[in-house]
């Protein structure tokens, strides 16, 4: 009898029961919702998903306002399913009233239910001082803004720099998504722009800013632009044990590294990694609804990622044809990266701001 029980246990372990995708609580904490059509929300509810929509524009308050209103209205209509992050405008940066106006805008955003503030890569890579040097994220003029975010118990969600591939020639890039993107967008391909700050300079400025604000709650987007090697991420996560990294649009970089090493890395840093995709839901313009886009996202993005993290299936990279193995992460780890870490690092997500 005892022997039989042991055998049964090992058989069950061998067939790796992964939790059920549909009912497992999931948060995609890096999406961009730019639509008034909320018919996509049903697919989220059917699959137990919450989203955090990041408003991402800095060139002017007018440009921000358009996306802000869309995100805010979706949140107000579906507070338990959709949260949003506001952002700051660089219009008038350096003028005497910029800080005051920016803080007033953030207060208004928080009153409207924003749980976080997104600061984009254009800080460090686009905006310049009068002497043509780049405005970096550790510029002291940002300090009162970050202090205010911290004082309001909100989170800074920050995309700094670009993937390392951006500084390499096209034929040395490790992921074909990057080589096709930079082939089409040479203006963003830093290999051709040695006069811009390097990835290392951008990340060093970010880290200096974080050291000035040790109690600011912080999530770095896109694996903190350290996606190319989990060892580099591990060093950073050890140095900043209270901060998180989202995986948005960089899961493919896990998939080209050694599976066992990536698995061990995610298990070790299970309290600091957050699931995200960088998907967008916009109006198609062809009359199709966002409900159809959401169905496609469930099938083509969210379930694929789930298969990678939650099962041990052998999967095939669609752009280079190479095989890689699903990570088959323990359920307790999946729960953290898919849900608990986002709830912890983005307080207020999934709550009705009118409550
Ligand atoms: Zn994004």
Boltz pocket constraint, residues with backbone or C-beta under 6 A from the ligand:
constraints:
  - pocket:
      binder: B
      contacts: [[A, 30], [A, 31], [A, 32], [A, 54], [A, 56], [A, 248], [A, 278]]
      max_distance: 6.0
